[in-house]
């Protein structure tokens, strides 16, 4: 069996943050959040990482992150290109936004041949999550019921919101056996003095969310067969979004997973991490992450220098 591979989605534009937060330094030696995540992944057992980036950021990405990691891990690059579309489709005039997380994963389809984990480049998941997902992927056996087994690492919503604005999260429902039932992407969740709420109509209407709701932070574990499923559904997504939201519609990973669950094509196990999640949705979030990582370094969770080439 192929060893699990880590796929890192690092092609996002960082519009809320105002820059390439994927490579923005947060550590004492210029390390990015991504450095810490890949370090945690390496400690958990991952040996190969595929960075999904935009072609025009390759030089900066290699210089800031990729080259030093490549001294200790097998590093590959996949490019999320706007025109990577099924035959017969074209990029709508005026569109600059990437096609979303599922499209990012599809960019790695020619490089990954076995089980793989997926993460965001700008989220600090903590070491437990990587251990959980690696062990799940490494210990997979042939399913007795014919259904591929996927996994998602879930976090408490209250541990993933920011004081500095709205965030996008996948709201999860699971059954008594900790199998995922569905994921609903909420793109405008915010923390208020009265609790956590979300809106889908630009703030005209708000709905409350339980602080202990399990949410997806886009840490997934898949078999290689996921690529075929995601690719086969992309055309139907485009047919719809090109009519309704051609400039900003996105092909989300949670939406595809939810479809597969609803069609009884896969089982998705919900794994739990007790580590606190950290991220930089907004530039104002950066000091919180910097302080948290400095504290964990002082406590011995991380070495002062993550990679020999620093």
TITORLO-455418 format. One record per residue (C-alpha): x, y, z; residue in three letters. Coordinates in steps of 0.2 Angstrom, whole numbers, plus 5000, padded with zeros to 4 digits. Layout:
<rs>
XYZALA;...
</rs>
This chain:
<rs>
500050005000UNK;500650184996UNK;501150285011UNK;499950435015UNK;500450595007UNK;500050775014UNK;499150895001UNK;499251075006UNK;498051194999UNK;499151354998UNK;498451444982UNK;497151554991UNK;497251744988UNK;497051795006UNK;495851935002UNK;495251955020UNK;497051955026UNK;497752065013UNK;499251965007UNK;500051795005UNK;499751735023UNK;500351565018UNK;502151625019UNK;501951765032UNK;503151735046UNK;502451705063UNK;503951605071UNK;505551665079UNK;506651625064UNK;505351685051UNK;504351515051UNK;502651525044UNK;501051435050UNK;501351315036UNK;503151275043UNK;502351215059UNK;500951115051UNK;502151025040UNK;503350995055UNK;501850915064UNK;501450815049UNK;503250755048UNK;503250705066UNK;501650605064UNK;502450505050UNK;502150595033UNK;503650595022UNK;502950675006UNK;502050845004UNK;501250914989UNK;501051104989UNK;499551164979UNK;500051344974UNK;499751464960UNK;501151464947UNK;501551654949UNK;501951624967UNK;503151474965UNK;504751574966UNK;504251664982UNK;503451504990UNK;505051394986UNK;506151534994UNK;505151565009UNK;504551385013UNK;504751245001UNK;506651244999UNK;507051215017UNK;505651085020UNK;506350995004UNK;507950955014UNK;506950845026UNK;505450785016UNK;504950744998UNK;504150904991UNK;503150914976UNK;502151054968UNK;500451064959UNK;499751214952UNK;497951274954UNK;497651364937UNK;496051454933UNK;495951374916UNK;496051194923UNK;494351154917UNK;493451014909UNK;493351014890UNK;492151144883UNK;492251264898UNK;493051434899UNK;493551554913UNK;492151684914UNK;492751854909UNK;493251954924UNK;493551804936UNK;495151814946UNK;494651714961UNK;495251524962UNK;493851394959UNK;493951334978UNK;494551204989UNK;493951054979UNK;494751124963UNK;496351144973UNK;496350964978UNK;496050914960UNK;497651004955UNK;498650864964UNK;497750724955UNK;499250674944UNK;500450674959UNK;499550574972UNK;499150384969UNK;498750324987UNK;497850385003UNK;498150575007UNK;497750705019UNK;497150885015UNK;497551045025UNK;497451225023UNK;499051315022UNK;498551455034UNK;497851345048UNK;498851285063UNK;498051125067UNK;499151055081UNK;500150895082UNK;498650785088UNK;497650805072UNK;499150755061UNK;499450595072UNK;497550555071UNK;497450575052UNK;499050485048UNK;498650335058UNK;496950325050UNK;497650335033UNK;499050215036UNK;497950085044UNK;496650075031UNK;496049905025UNK;494949845011UNK;493149895016UNK;491949745019UNK;490449845013UNK;491349914998UNK;491250095004UNK;492850195004UNK;493250265021UNK;493650445022UNK;494050545038UNK;493850725044UNK;494650805060UNK;493350905069UNK;493551055080UNK;492351145092UNK;491651305083UNK;492051405099UNK;493951365096UNK;493951425078UNK;493151595078UNK;494051765078UNK;493751925087UNK;494152015071UNK;492851975058UNK;491851845050UNK;492451665045UNK;491951525034UNK;491751355042UNK;490951185037UNK;489651145050UNK;489550965053UNK;488250835059UNK;488750665064UNK;487850505070UNK;488050405086UNK;489450305078UNK;490450465074UNK;490150445056UNK;489850615047UNK;488150645040UNK;488350805031UNK;489450965031UNK;488651135027UNK;489751275022UNK;489351435031UNK;490351575023UNK;489951715036UNK;490051665054UNK;490451795067UNK;490751805086UNK;489751935095UNK;489451975114UNK;487851875113UNK;488651715105UNK;489051655088UNK;487951685073UNK;487951665054UNK;487151755039UNK;486951695021UNK;486151855015UNK;487351995018UNK;486852025036UNK;484952055033UNK;484551895043UNK;485651805057UNK;485451635064UNK;486251575081UNK;487551435081UNK;488051325096UNK;489751365102UNK;490151175104UNK;489651135086UNK;490851025077UNK;491651115062UNK;492751065048UNK;494351155046UNK;494751065030UNK;495850935037UNK;495250785027UNK;495850605024UNK;495450525007UNK;495850374996UNK;496450404979UNK;494750374972UNK;494150544978UNK;494950624963UNK;493850534951UNK;492350574961UNK;492750754962UNK;493250774944UNK;491650684938UNK;490550814948UNK;491550974943UNK;490550994926UNK;488850994935UNK;489551124947UNK;490151234933UNK;488451224924UNK;487651294939UNK;488851424945UNK;489151494928UNK;487351544928UNK;487151604946UNK;488851664952UNK;490151654938UNK;491451774947UNK;491451704964UNK;490651534965UNK;491751404973UNK;491951214972UNK;492051174990UNK;492751014997UNK;491350995011UNK;490051004997UNK;490750864987UNK;490950755003UNK;489150785008UNK;488550734991UNK;489550574992UNK;488850535009UNK;487050575004UNK;487250454989UNK;487950325001UNK;489550304992UNK;490750335006UNK;490950325025UNK;491750475033UNK;492450455051UNK;492450605062UNK;494150615071UNK;494350735086UNK;495750845091UNK;495950925108UNK;497251045102UNK;496751225100UNK;496651285082UNK;497551445077UNK;497351535061UNK;497551705053UNK;495951745043UNK;496351935047UNK;498052025049UNK;497452065066UNK;497451885071UNK;499351865068UNK;499951925085UNK;498851795094UNK;499551655083UNK;501351725085UNK;501151725104UNK;500351555105UNK;501751475095UNK;503051565105UNK;502351495121UNK;502251315114UNK;504051335109UNK;504551395126UNK;503651245134UNK;504551125123UNK;503151075111UNK;504151145096UNK;506051165094UNK;506751345091UNK;507251285074UNK;506051175064UNK;507151135049UNK;509051125048UNK;509051245034UNK;508351395044UNK;
</rs>
